[in-house]
């Protein structure tokens, strides 16, 4: 009986393939070649202790040799102590003296309290709704929709759903063809900066302080970062007007990290600046869905669509792991961004896009936001009360918005 024959299909009975190449023209017998290559792979750590090897039948079929050759090679390696032959099971690699195994990967220990800004409470992710959405996508996506990305803007279904949703919820004025699906905010900003650099732009202003990933994306495309201070009313637009910049990245609904809202007068001044100079406003609308005392302010893009690129993601409303974002751009710029996206190879995730489009159209996103707003608003009040109790002189963060407090 072949001692390496398999029984039930478990973790040790899968037909693993090994990167072994036998030279039939060589003077060295095939069984010796096989043994030497197995030995080298084990002692170099490419085959780690506990790893299951193919059965003699599977390996013989893979290499196009007789099972006797494999049996002889396995027997030699087992005699040397590098593998263990087991009855009615596949051979496994033993811990070999002198081998250089790779250290096992370790999951980081979860924090008891995670106070890092940037992600929502991931335990609130609507798993059932997402599962329903993915099932719907799998049932309805045509076969051609599973091919390589043919539309550099992203799927038509998602862009159509986004155009309707953003107009209703955020006042964004954009046709589906002016929308691009991205893999997150930084991917979208990178595309915009790439096109700006190609157009001859040299400098982009940013709020100071602001998200460091914004600075990285700008510098990564050869553009100069120009910091502009922020006060209690948001970006100092008068300071911006004195800088020679081609664009500015702003978070007007809820400045990151200070939390302030761009004051109405400065919103008008910023639009005036873009109109007068031809500068481009890059609006990062990262968590505007979370305003607890009133409706969120409408976007700058809605007031100046010809001078604004609107960027947002599902990272704060659902989860960063989806890597799902979008941007809305002026018509001429949208075409250049689509070509830049095609050149970058950042293809679409068709199933996730269809799933998210279904969530938008079914009202599931609206329901999820109503639930999570209530949770975050309550937590914010608890945290604010605790800070006020222990640090009486500390000013309260305002407005009541977003997923972080300062």
N, C-alpha and C positions, 0 to 999 in steps of 0.2 A: 504493500500500500504506500502511496506517495504521502510522506509525512507532512507535506505542505499543501495538501488538498484542502479545499474550503468546504464549509458547511453552510450555516445560515448567513445571509448577507448582512454583516455587521461592520463596525469600523475597521476590522482587520481583514475584511474580505473584498475590499474594493480593488479593482485592477490597477494599482499604482504603476506608473511608467517610470523607468529609470533612464537617465541620460547616458546610455552605454552604447558605444559604437565598436563593433568587432571588425577586424581587418582579415578577411578571408584569404587574402594574398600573402599574408605574413607567415613567416616560418614558425612563429609562436602558436601553439595549439589554442583553439578557441576557448576551451575550458580554463586554460591558464590566463588568457587575456581577460576573461570574465571575472575570475577570482581577483586578479590584480586591480581591475577597475573598481570592484566592490570594496576591496580593502582600502584603496586610496580615498574613495568617497567617504568611508566611515571614519578614517583616521584624520581626514581634513575637516571633519565636522559637517560635511554636506548632508550626511545621513546621521541624524541625531539619535541618542539613546532612546529606546522605546519605539522608534519608527518601525512600522510594519513594512516588510518587503513583499514584492509580488510572489504569488505561488509559482511553483516550477512550471505549471502549465501556462500561466499568464506571461511569465518572462520568456519562456521558450517561444511562444507565439509572437511576442514583441520583437525578439531578436532573429526569428526565423531559423532556430536551431532545434536540435532534439532535446527532450526533457532530460535525457541522461547527462548532457553537457551541463545543464543548470544544476542538476543534483550533485554532480561532482564538484562544481564550483562552490555551491552552498556548503557541502560537506567539508571542503578545505577551509573555508572561512570560519565555519563553526568550530573546527578542530583548533583553530588559532585563538578562539575565544571572542571573536568580533561579533558573531551573531548567535542567537539561540534558536535551534530547531525545535518545533513543538508539534505534538501529535494533533492532527486534524486542525491545524491553524497555521497561519503564515509565519515565516521567520520574523524575528524582531532583532533590532540592533541592540547590542549590549553596551554598557559603559566601558569604554576602552581606555586603558592607560595611555597617556600621551596624545589622545585626541583633543581637538580644540572645538568643543561644542559651542554653539551660540547660546548666550544666556537667554532664559525664557523671558518673553515679554510680560510686563507687569502692568496691571491696571492701577492708575493712581488712586490712593485712598480717598474716598469721598469726604468732603469737608462737612463738619457738623452744621456750620452756618456759612453759606456762600454769599459773600457781600461784594463780589466782583460785578461791576456794571457791564451790561452788554447782552445779557440773555434773559428771557422770561423764565418763569417757573415752569420747568420742563415737565413736571408732573401733571400740569394742566393741559398738556397736548391732547387734542381730541382724537384719541386713537380709533374709537369706533367710527367717527365720521370719516377719518382718513382711510380706514380700511374699506368703508363703503365706496369712497371716491375712487380708490385704486381698483376695486372690483368693477365699478362702472367703466373706468377707463379701459381695463383689459377686455371688457365685453364689447366696447364700442369703437376702440381705435382700429382703423382699417390696417390691413397687413402692411400697406405702403407707409403707414405712419410709424412703423418700427424700423424703417430704413435709416441710413445716414441722413443727417440734417440737410434738407434741401432749401429751407427758408432761413436765411441768416438772422431774421428778426425774431425767430421763435415761432411756436405754433400759432396758427390763425385762431384756433378755438380759445386759447388763453388770452391772446391779445384783444380779441373781441370782448370777452368777458371782463378783462381789466379795464378797457376803455369805458364800458358802461358803469362798472363799479366805482372807478376813480372819479368819474364825472359826478356820480350821485353822492359819494361819501366825502370826497376831498376837493371837489370843484375843479378838477383837472380837465383842461380843454385839449383833447388829443384824439385823433382818429386812430384806429388800430394800426395803420401802416406807419404811424409816427411813434409807435411803441416798440421797444426791444426787450425781450426776455433775457435776463442775465443770471449769473451764478452768485449774485449778491452785490452789495453796494460797491465794494472795492473793485469788482470786475467791471461794473458799469462805469465807475469813475476812471478806471484805467483806459477803457475804450474812448471816453470823452477826451482825456488828456492826450491820448495817442493821435486822435484826429486834430486836436488843437495844435499840437507840435508840428504835425504835417502841414497845417495851414500857415505856420510861421509864428505862432504864439510863443512867448518867452516866459511869462510869469503868471502865476495864479495866486490870488489872495485867499487866505484862510482865516477863520476866527481864531483868536488866541486868548485862551486855550481851546483846543479842539482834539478830535480823534486822531491819534498818531498814524493810523492807517491811511488817512487822507493825505498827510504829508508824504508818506511813502509812495503812494500812487503817483503823485505829482512829480516828485523827484525821479521816480523810476522811468519817467518818460522824457527826462532831460529838461524839465521846466523848473523855474525858480519858485520857491515858496515864499510868499510875502505875508508875514503875520500882521493881522489888524486886530487891535484890542476889542474886548467886549466889556460892557458895563451892565447895569441893571436894566437897560432897555435894549440890550442885544448889541449887534455889530455897530461900531462907530463908523457909519457910512461916510461922514465928512472926512474921516481919515482915509477911507478907501479912495475917495475922489482925488486925494493928493498922491496916490501911488500909481505908478505906470504898470498896470496889470491888464491882462486880457480876459480874465474871468475871476469869479469869486465863488468859493464854496461856503454855503450858509446852512444853518439849521434853524429856520425862523420860527417854527411852531414850538420848539422846545430845545433851546441851545444845549449842545453837549460840550462840556459837562455842567455848566453853571445852572441850567434849567430855566433860564429866563426866556421870555417870548419877545420877538422882535416887535418894537413899538410901532403903531400905525404910521407915525410920521416918518420913521426910518424905512418902513416898507415902501412908502411912496418915493422917498429919496433914492432907495436902491433901484427901483424901477426906472426912475429918471436918469440915474447914472448909466444903466444899461442902454437905455434909449439914446442918450446923448453920445456915448462913447462907442457903441457897438459891442460893449463888453457882454460876456455871457454869465448869467446867474446859474450856478449849479446848486439846486435845492435838494438837500438831504432831508427827507421827510421820514426819519427813521422810526419814531414811535408816536406820531401825532394821533393815532387812534385812541391813545390813552390820555384823555382829559376828563377829570372827574367832577368839576364844578360847572361846566358849561360845554357847549359844542366846540370842537377844535376850530381854530382860525383857519380860513381857507388858504389855499396855497398861493405862493407868489406866481407859480406857473399859470394859475387861472387868471391872474391880473395881467401877466405879460408873457403869453405863450410863445411869442416870436423871439424872446430874449432869454428864455429859461429852459434848462434841462432839469426835469424832475426825476429824482431817484428814490426808490423805496424798495423794501423787501418784505418777505414773510418771516424774517428772523425773529422779530419781536412779537408778532401776533401768533405764530405757530412754533417754529423751532429753527435755529441756525443750521441744523444738520440737513435741512431740505435744500440748502444752497439755491434758493429761488428768489430772484429779484427782478426788477424791471426799471426801465427809464422811458420817459416821454421827451421827445426832442422836437425842435422846430423842423419843418418839413425837409429843407435842404440838408440839414445836419443829420437827420435820421438816416438818409440814404448812405452818407459817408460812414456813419456808425455801423450800419448793417454790413458794409463791405469790410470794415475793420474787424467786426465780429467774425465774419467768414474767414478772413485771413488768419485770425488768431486760433482757429480750430476749436473754439468754444461751443461745441454743438449743443443741441437741445436735449433735455431729458423728457422724451415724449410722454411717457406714462405719468410722471409727476405733473407735467404741465396740464394734461387732460384732467387729472385728479383735482388739481387746484381750480381749474376752470369750472368743474362741476361744483366744488364747494362754494365758489363765488355765486354761481347761478342759482343754486338751491337755497341760498340763504343761510347755509351752515356757518359761514364766516361771520355773518352778522350775529347769529346766536352765540357763537363762541366769544365774540368780543363783548357782548352784554354780560356773559358769565364772568369772564376774566376781569372786566372793569370793576365789577362789584368786589371781587376778591382783592385786587390790588388797591382799590380805594380804602377798603377796611384795613389792610396791612399798613398802608401809608399813615392812616390815622393813629394806629397803635404805635408805630415807630416815632411819629412826630410827638405824641404824648409822652413817650418814654424819654426822648431827648429833652423836651421842655421840663420834665420833672427833675432830671438829673443835672441839666445844664441850663439853669434859668436864664442866663444872659445870652444864650445862643439864639440868633434870629431864625425864624421858620423859613423853610424853602417855599418859594412861590414861583409859579402858580401850582395848583394841585393837578399835576400832569406827569406823564411818563412813568418809567420803571425804576427811577433812581431819585434819591434826595441828596441835596447838598446842604 
